[in-house]
Amino acid sequence: MITISLPTYDIEIEQGLLNQLNEKIKTIYKYNKLFIITDETVHELYQEKVNQILKEFEVYWIKIKPGEKSKSILVYEETINHLIDLGIKRNHLIIALGGGVVGDLAGFIASSIYRGLPYIQVPTTLLAQVDSSVGGKTGIDTSRGKNLIGAFYNPKYVLIDPNVLETLEPLEYANGIAEMIKCGLIGNKELYLHLKNKKPITKKEIAQAINVKVNVVKIDPFDQKERMYLNFGHTFGHAIEKRHHYEKYKHGQAISYGMLIALELGIQLGITPNYLYDEVKEMFLYYKLINEPLLDKKDYLDLIALDKKNIADKLHFIFIEDIEKPIIKPVRSTDI
Ligand SMILES: NC(=O)c1ccc[n+]([C@@H]2O[C@H](COP(=O)([O-])OP(=O)(O)OC[C@H]3O[C@@H](n4cnc5c(N)ncnc54)[C@H](O)[C@@H]3O)[C@@H](O)[C@H]2O)c1
């Protein structure tokens, strides 16, 4: 088992760890009722297994529709009302069982219902395992954009079982690989080379990606500076997602195009070495994250100004000087 200890909670990673959910919960929770928030797909796949594992508990399931549309104010309110109708009380435990959508929504519900309940994350997509379940960011979308309402709210525990990824669609799997390539680029050369060499992903690589995130979150929990490195590729990535109404491109695909644009810009400004662009492009093509012809950055410039990561009116951009060497540089739109 790999354990990553954060100041207030542990992340544990092991194949088959879901089978120990019962014991793990008992170490942090003394009541009998559990409230599992999940989506319909994950419910269909794992309800029976999880009910069996948690048979000592009184388990209540709350299902949302799969997909980003569920990270809405409407679903937020409906889910909270449902929890209240089911008799949830202060100190009861919420379990977020699912991908990043479930994790973000359930985490935000946990942060705000009765001014905060304990919750744990059981991420079931690769993206959620390496990214969204780590770092304490929770939230929902509004009609103006993604994640515009939310809170920093840490779970009590994160259980990562790579076995649950066996049921994941290939494109969803690739989505997580995009974030892992990003983590390799900004903070772990061994991970980067592992993915470049197309070797299988195990708990070790999942842990390496998490550690890249954990290391920057530790020094910058509230996203003021270093945590911005995690947004490498995301400035354009978010614009691409938004322009296409979050439908045409998955997050991982959008940030893959975004990372290539950031590498291209870095080369243009004399920051990034040429070789990286070709290597990374080849990886994204291999993992089916991008297609040629690539997207043109000019088509997304107007949306960049809306990105939350911009401070005042300067565009703060993350560049890669080399593998493990990200830098933040303010750029003018005319540089792009
Ligand atoms: N909080 C953060 O720090 C953070 C970081 C990155 C992304 N996010 C958020 O994460 C969300 C995206 O997460 P995602 O990519 O996991 O998407 P998702 O939650 O929509 O899951 C993708 C699909 O996979 C299905 N699925 C989940 N687990 C499965 C399994 N084990 N087997 C088969 N199917 C399964 C889901 O039903 C869904 O259809 C976005 O809303 C994004 O904003 C948050």
The ligand as a MOL file (V3000), in Angstrom:
LIG
                    3D

  0  0  0     0  0            999 V3000
M  V30 BEGIN CTAB
M  V30 COUNTS 44 48 0 0 0
M  V30 BEGIN ATOM
M  V30 1 N -11.4300 19.6000 -7.5580 0
M  V30 2 C -10.3820 19.5950 -8.3410 0
M  V30 3 O -9.2640 19.9150 -7.9350 0
M  V30 4 C -10.5450 19.1610 -9.7670 0
M  V30 5 C -9.4180 18.9050 -10.5420 0
M  V30 6 C -9.6080 18.4490 -11.8330 0
M  V30 7 C -10.8860 18.2600 -12.3490 0
M  V30 8 N -11.9530 18.5260 -11.5550 0 CHG=1
M  V30 9 C -13.3170 18.3320 -12.0520 0
M  V30 10 O -13.4840 16.9620 -12.3500 0
M  V30 11 C -14.5470 16.8310 -13.2920 0
M  V30 12 C -14.1840 15.7800 -14.2970 0
M  V30 13 O -13.9720 14.5620 -13.6340 0
M  V30 14 P -13.9700 13.1780 -14.4270 0
M  V30 15 O -13.1080 13.3080 -15.6260 0
M  V30 16 O -13.6800 12.1390 -13.4400 0 CHG=-1
M  V30 17 O -15.4540 13.0990 -15.0220 0
M  V30 18 P -16.7980 12.4050 -14.5060 0
M  V30 19 O -16.9470 12.4710 -13.0660 0
M  V30 20 O -17.8660 13.0130 -15.3550 0
M  V30 21 O -16.6030 10.8820 -14.9280 0
M  V30 22 C -16.4550 10.5540 -16.2880 0
M  V30 23 C -17.4040 9.4140 -16.6870 0
M  V30 24 O -16.8780 8.1990 -16.1650 0
M  V30 25 C -17.9210 7.4720 -15.5180 0
M  V30 26 N -17.2710 6.6600 -14.5020 0
M  V30 27 C -16.7530 7.0590 -13.3270 0
M  V30 28 N -16.1030 6.0620 -12.7330 0
M  V30 29 C -16.2420 4.9800 -13.5310 0
M  V30 30 C -15.7660 3.6450 -13.4580 0
M  V30 31 N -14.9810 3.2220 -12.4770 0
M  V30 32 N -16.1110 2.8010 -14.4590 0
M  V30 33 C -16.8640 3.2300 -15.5080 0
M  V30 34 N -17.3010 4.4800 -15.6400 0
M  V30 35 C -16.9910 5.3510 -14.6570 0
M  V30 36 C -18.8800 8.5230 -15.0160 0
M  V30 37 O -20.1530 7.9990 -14.8360 0
M  V30 38 C -18.8060 9.5500 -16.1390 0
M  V30 39 O -19.7030 9.2020 -17.1620 0
M  V30 40 C -14.7800 18.2010 -13.8650 0
M  V30 41 O -15.9810 18.7190 -13.3730 0
M  V30 42 C -13.6140 19.0210 -13.3330 0
M  V30 43 O -13.9410 20.3740 -13.1350 0
M  V30 44 C -11.8090 18.9700 -10.2800 0
M  V30 END ATOM
M  V30 BEGIN BOND
M  V30 1 1 1 2
M  V30 2 2 2 3
M  V30 3 1 2 4
M  V30 4 1 4 5
M  V30 5 2 4 44
M  V30 6 2 5 6
M  V30 7 1 6 7
M  V30 8 2 7 8
M  V30 9 1 8 9
M  V30 10 1 8 44
M  V30 11 1 9 10
M  V30 12 1 9 42
M  V30 13 1 10 11
M  V30 14 1 11 12
M  V30 15 1 11 40
M  V30 16 1 12 13
M  V30 17 1 13 14
M  V30 18 2 14 15
M  V30 19 1 14 16
M  V30 20 1 14 17
M  V30 21 1 17 18
M  V30 22 2 18 19
M  V30 23 1 18 20
M  V30 24 1 18 21
M  V30 25 1 21 22
M  V30 26 1 22 23
M  V30 27 1 23 24
M  V30 28 1 23 38
M  V30 29 1 24 25
M  V30 30 1 25 26
M  V30 31 1 25 36
M  V30 32 1 26 27
M  V30 33 1 26 35
M  V30 34 2 27 28
M  V30 35 1 28 29
M  V30 36 1 29 30
M  V30 37 2 29 35
M  V30 38 1 30 31
M  V30 39 2 30 32
M  V30 40 1 32 33
M  V30 41 2 33 34
M  V30 42 1 34 35
M  V30 43 1 36 37
M  V30 44 1 36 38
M  V30 45 1 38 39
M  V30 46 1 40 41
M  V30 47 1 40 42
M  V30 48 1 42 43
M  V30 END BOND
M  V30 END CTAB
M  END
